[in-house]
Structure formats: C-alpha cells, structure tokens
Amino acid sequence: FPLLSKCARFQKLIPTTGDENIDIHIHDIPGGPKAFEICAKFCYGMVVTLNAYNVVAARCAAEYLEMNETVDKGNLIYKIDVFLSSSIFRSWKDSIIVLGTTKAHLPWSEDLKLVSHCIDSIASKASVDTSKVEWSYTYNRKKLSTENDLDMQWNGVKKQPSVPKDWWVEDLTDLDIDSYKQVISAIKTMGMVPKDAVGEAIKAYTYKKLPSLSKVSMIHGDGKVRAMLVTITCLLPSEKGSVSCSFLLKLLRATNLLKCGEMCRKELVKRIGRQLDEASVSDLLIPTVDGETTGYDIDMILSIVEEYVRQDNKNTQKHNAEVNGHVQAPSTSMITVAKVIDGYLTEVAKDPNTPVLKFINLAEAISGNSRPFHDGLYRAIDMYMKVPLQLANYKCHTTHHLH
C-alpha cells in the first residue's frame, strides 16, 4: 500500500492485523486536502508540481505524515528540502512569495525554519552589493536623489544602467506587516544597506498599505491600522535624515488621529525635532483630536519646537555658547524654523478657535534673535487680531507680550 510505505504516521495509525476496513481521520493536516493530494500523488509515483505558492503547504503536510528518510529513501521531505535550497531560496521573488504563504501554516512553518530561511534569503539578497544583483526585481519608482547621476553620459557614451541601491524596496510591499517587520529588522541587523534606502523602503511600504496617509483628509482605521503605524514607527532608522520630515509629520498626524499611544507620539516628536528645518507650513497643520473643539493641534507643534530648540541649544553648547564675549548668532536652521513657525502662526491665526495663550506660547518658543526680520510674526499677529473672537480673547490677556 503506497501511502503506508512512505508515511510513518499511517504506519502508526493503521494496525498490521485485524479488520482492514478502518477509517483514518486527519482533519488537522497542515495545508488541508490540496497538500495531502500532493503527498498522496508522490506516494503513488504520480507527477507532483511544486512551486513557490504550494511548497510550504506540501512541506508541512509531509512533516505531519512523517515522510522522512527513515521510512523510505528519497522520500518527499528530502525532495522538497532539496527543491527549497536549490531553487526557492536562491530566487529573490520566490523567497518573498514563500514567506507570504508561511503565515497560513503556523506553527509548522516556523518550527521547520521555513520562515527564518525565507527571511535570511531575502535580507541577504537585499544586502548584496548592487553590482552583483543579477536577478529580476520590480522597480517603478523614482530613484533616490543620490543616484540621479547614474544615468549621466560620459564622453558621449551612455553609462551602463546601474542597479539603484533601493532596488529591493517595491517587491517587499506585498508582505504583511509581521513578515515585513522581520525582514526589515534582519536587513538592519546585517548593516549593509544605507539607512536612507531602509527609510525609503518603509515609506514605500507605508504608502502602499495606507494610501490615505499621503492625503490631507482624515485617516480612518481600526486596531490593525494602529498596530501597523506603531510597528512602522519602531522600524524607522534612528539616523537623522533617513526619512523626510514631511513623512514623519504625516505619520505623527495619523498616529495622533488614531490615538496610537504616548510612546509612539514621543518618538515621532523627537525625530521631527531633529529635522524641523525641513518642514513646510502645510506639514505642520495637524488637526486636533479633541472632540470638544476643532482646529489645529498647537500643543503638538509646540512640543516639536521645544524639542528642536533643546537639540539646537545642545549643538550650540558644543561649539561654545559665546564668541568674543558676544552671544553666538542663531544657526541657519534656527532661522529657517523661525520662518516656518511664523508661517504656521499665520495659518492658525485664521481659526477662531485658536486660544491666545497657545498662540503666544508658540510665538515665544522661538527666541527673538532667531528672527532677523519680524515681518512674519507681525503678519501672524495682524491676522490673529482680525478675527473678532480672538481679538476679544487677546484683550483679556494684555499682560502677555509677544517678543
């Protein structure tokens, strides 16, 4: 009986003597009927077609049926393992497809190291020198700014098209967030991929899974979306500039609206504070999540500005706070931030719900010498005082002064 000759599990379940009309129920076989069919066909010597989509189910089913070498030489487990090592794990796209199928066969796929082998295969290929990339990959996006010179002509002869350093980014966007986290963590651990390429990968993945993040409209989501945003935030490279300030602010807006937690908010505020000079006014217009009021979350922006000022002061102290007895001039980035904040104040001044104290606190968060010209601040104050409700509030706080 072919099934008995190759499956140790059946040999244990079926008695050697007694009634031959015995029913064996294996409802818990991983991969279900289709995976069992592959194993049965192999036992009967029929042609079995394995590919990236069914190999995990077949391998887990074969393990369940105990189709190993001690039962029969050249058994199915051996055959599949050879196929995995010689074909699947050597293929970039097949490794990604297989990793995507492993989740449906947990814990078998994890216990058999199929998950870890896929992750190692993907991470190692993503980490190779781009000059050694010879396999096919998907690439429909723009190159990173640092690679714009790769297509330049030299002495009238066009250079051979080069593989961009983020060539691997797009193919990984089909993975679920758990698998993606494992792959990115492995890539970061290997330390061979530039941090801006890792940041570009996370950005591309985020926009693929959460396309509404790039829109101004309010982002909606459930527990899964919140968990995804927290994971994405944790995966971001720690290095400054690995992702744009604009992207970080979009993440902050989303995590704020979906109430992803204080730790997530603090992490993003810290990151944004390090590169606030890259922000635009529109990036900073984060709506409040307070159900009782509408308008902009000025407290959030104030916390970002305070973080930026702390870090700028720390950098200034490293280069001496005074030069020849005079206070050192503000940095170029500080002047840039002051302009952006004044522009932000002009926008929030149009909102009648903007409290005067918050308006004042944010204006004073930037020191006076950071504004070579005060035109932007005057414009914001003028705009603020044109709104009747705000003017009434402002007169009630005449003890406060804008510097």
N, C-alpha and C positions, 0 to 999 in steps of 0.2 A: 504494500500500500504506500504510494509515493509520499503522502503527507507524513506518515509515520516515520519513513526512512530519513527525513530531513528535519523534522521538528521535534525536539526533545520534549517540548511541553505536551504535545499529543501523546508521546510515549508514556508520560507520567499519568495522563488523564485516562487513557484507554487501557483497560485490563487485558492481559495476554490471553486469558481464558474466560469462558463464560459466554453470556449472551452477546452475540455480535451486533444486535440491533440496539446500539447505545447512542443517545443524543449528547453531544458536547456543545455547551453554550459559551461563547467567547464574546460577550457584548462589550467588554472593556478593552478590546484590542485597539491600540492607537492607530489612527488613520481610517478606522472603520472598514466597511466592505470593500472599498476600492483598494486599500492597502493589502487586505487579505487576499484579494484576487491576484495581485502581483506575486505574492508569496506562493499561492497555490499553483499559478502558471509555471513558476520556476520549478516547483517540485515535480510537475508533470512534463518537464522538458520543453515547455512551450516558450516562444519568443517573448521576452519581457523588455519593454521600452522604459528606460529610466531617463528622467530629465530633472532640471532644477526645481520644477514645481511638485514632483511626486517623490523625489528621492528621500526626503526626510520622513514622510509617512511610511514608505517602504522599509527604511532602516529601522524605525521604531517598531513596526509590526514584526519584522524579522527578529528583533531582540526579544519581543514579547513571546514569540513562538520558539525561541531558543534555537535558531537555525545557525549554529556555530560549527566550528571545525571538528569538535569532539564527536559530533553526531555524524557528519559526512564531510569529506574533503571537498574543498571548493564550494562550500555552502554559500547561501545568499548573503550572510553578514560579511563574509570575506569579499565577495564580489562587489558589494555596494561600497565597502570601505576603500577598495582599490579605485572604484569609479570616482568617489569623492576626492581622494588625494591626487589622482592623476588628471582629473578633468575639472570638476566643480570648483575646488579651492584654488585652482590655477587660473580660473576665469574671473575677471572683475565683476561683470554683470551677473553671472550665475551665483557668485557668492552672496551678492545683495539679494537676489531673488530667494535663495535658500534661507537666508537669515529671516526674511519676511514670512516664511512658512513655518518657522520653528515655534512660534508662539502658540499655534493651534495644537501642538503636540507636547506641551509641557506636562509633567516634568521630564518625560522621556528624553526629549531633545537636549535638555540641559544636562541630564545625568550622563548621556552618551557623548558629551563635549561637542556636540554639533554646533551649539550656539557660540561657544568660545572659539572654535576653529573658524567659523564664519567671520567673527569679529577680528581675529588675528589676521586672517587673509585680507579683509577689506582695509584694515588700518595699515598693514604693512605695504600694501599697494599704493595707498594714498600718500604714504611717506617716502616713496622712492624718488630719486632724482628725476625731474621732468624729462631729462634727455633719454631716460631709459623706459619711458612709457610707450609701449608698442601695442597696447590693446585698445579696443574701441571704447568710447565713452560719449556721453551726451553733453553737448555744450551749446546752448542757445543764448547765453547771457553775454553782457559786455565784459571785456577783460578788466582786471584791476588797473588803476591808473599807473602803477609802477611798471606795467607791461605794455604800455602803449607804444613804446619804441621798438618792440619786437618785429613789427612789420615794416620798418623803415627800409628804404633801399640804400645800398652801399655801392658806389661806383656804377650806378645804373643797373645793378643786378639785384633783384629782389631776394631777400634772405629766405631761407627755407622756413616755412611756417613752424613756429615754436609752440610747444605744449604749454598752455598757461598754468601757473602754479596752483590755481584753484579748479583744475580740470575735473576733479572728482566731486565737486560740490553738488551738481544738479542730480546726479544719479542717486544720491542718498536721501533726497527729499521725499521719496516714496515710502521710507521706513516709518514705522510707528514711533512714537516719542520714546518709549522704553529702549527699543533697539538702537535708535539714533543716539540716545544718551550714552549707551555702552560703546558705540563706535567712536563718537567724538572724544569720549574720555580716554579710549585706547590711543587715538591719534595724538592727543595732547600729551599723554604719558611718554610716547615714543620721542616727542620733542623735535621731530624733523620737519614739520610743516610750519611755515611762517604764521605768526599769530593773526595777521590781517587776513590770511586765507581761511583760518579757522573762523574768524569773525564773519567773513563773507559767507561761509557755509551756514552758520547759524542764522544769519539774516535771511538767506535764500530759503532755508527750511521754514522759518517763521512766516514769511510771506506766502509760502506755498500752503501751509496748514491754516494760517489765519489771514486770509487776504484782506479782511476788513481792517487790519492793523494799519495799512497804508492809507486808509481813507479818513476823512475828518469826522465822519459820522460816528456816533456812539457804538462802541464794541459790545456785542452781546455774547454771552457764553454760559456754560454750566461748570460743574465741578471738574470735568475733564479739561476744559479750556483753562481754568485756573491752575490746575496741576501742570499743564503744559507750559504756561507762562512762567511759573516758578522754576521748572526744570530748565527752561531756556535761559533764564536769568542766571542760574547757578552754573551753566555751561560756558558763559561768556569768558573769554580770556581775560586775565587780570591786567594785562598790559594796556596802558593808555593808548588810545587811537586804534585799537584792534577792531572796534566798530565805531560808526559815526555817532556823534552826539544826537543827531536827528533821530536815528534808530533807537537810541537809548531813551529818548523822551517819548517816543511812540510806545515803547514797552512800559514806561512809567505810567503813561496815560491809561493804557489797557489794564495794568495790574491795579491801578488806583480805582478804576471804574468797577472792576470785578472783585475788588477787596481781597487781593491775594495775600495780604498779611504784612505786618510791620517790618519783618526781616527783609522781605523782598523789596519793599519801598526804600528802606535804609541803604540797601546795597546799590540800588539804582541811583539814588540821590548822591551817594559817594562817587560813583563812576561818572555821573553827569557833571558833578562839581569839578572834576579834574580837567574837563574839556568844554566848559561852559562857553568859552570864547568862540566855539564853533557853532553855537546855537543861533537860530533865527527867531524873530519875534513870534512867528506863526507856530513854531515848535513848542514855545512856552505856554501857549494858550490852552492849558489843561483845564477842563471843566471841573467844577466842584461836584463831589458825590453826596453832599449834604442834601437830604430830601426836603429840608425846610426852606432852603434858599437855592437860587440859581446863580450862575455866573462863573467866574474863574477861581481856581484854587490858588490864591495868592500865598497862602501859608506854605504850600508845597514849593513854590518858586523861591520864597524867602529862605527856606531850609537849604535849597540848592545854592543860592547866592552865598549864604553863610558858610557852607562847605567850601565853596570856591575861594572865598576870602581867607578862610583858615589855611588852605593849602598854599595860596599865593603868599600869605604872610610867612609861612614856613620856608618857602623858597627864597623869599627876600632876606630872611634872617641868615640863611646860609651864605649869602653874598654881602653880608654886612648891612645893617639897617640904616647906617648913615655913611655918607661920603663927604669928607672935608667939613664935618660939622653940620651938614645940611641933610635934611630928610631926602632919602633917595626918591627919584621920580617914579611914578607908577609904571608898571610894566605895560608893554604894548597890549598884552592880552587883557589886562585890567581895564584899560581904556576902551577896548572893544566890548567887554562885558558891560561897562557902564552905558555905552551907547545902546546896546541891546535891551538892557533893563529899562532905560528911559523910553525906548520904543514900546516895550511891554506895558509900562505905566500909562502911556498914551492910549493904548488899546483898552485896558481895563477901566480907564477913566470914563469911557463911553457907557459903561454898565452902571445903571443907577443903584445896583445892589452892592457896589464896591464900598466897603467900610473905610472911613477916613483914616483910622489908626493903622489899618493894614497897608493902605496906600503910603502913609508916612513912613512906616517901619521899613518897607521895601526900598523907598527912595533913600533913606538914611543908611541902609545896609552897605551902600557903596560910598566910600569916603569922598569928600569934596574934591580933593586934589586928583581924583581919578577922572574928573570931568574937565578937560582943558577948556571946553565951552559948555555952557549950561543951557543952550538953546533947547535941547531935547527935553530936559527936565521942566523948563518953563512951559514948553508946549504941552506937556502932560498935565501940569497944574492948571493951565488955562482950559484945557479940555475938561478936566475934572470939575472945575468951578462953573462950567456952563450948564451942568446937569442940575436942575433945581433941588432934587432930593439931596444930592451930595453937597451942594452949597450950604444947605441948612445944617447938615452934619458937620461941615467944615467950620462953620461959625461957632459951633458948640465946643470946638477944641482949639480955641485961639491960643492956648498956652503952648501948643506944639508948633515947631518951626521946621521948615524944610531947609536943609543946608545944601 
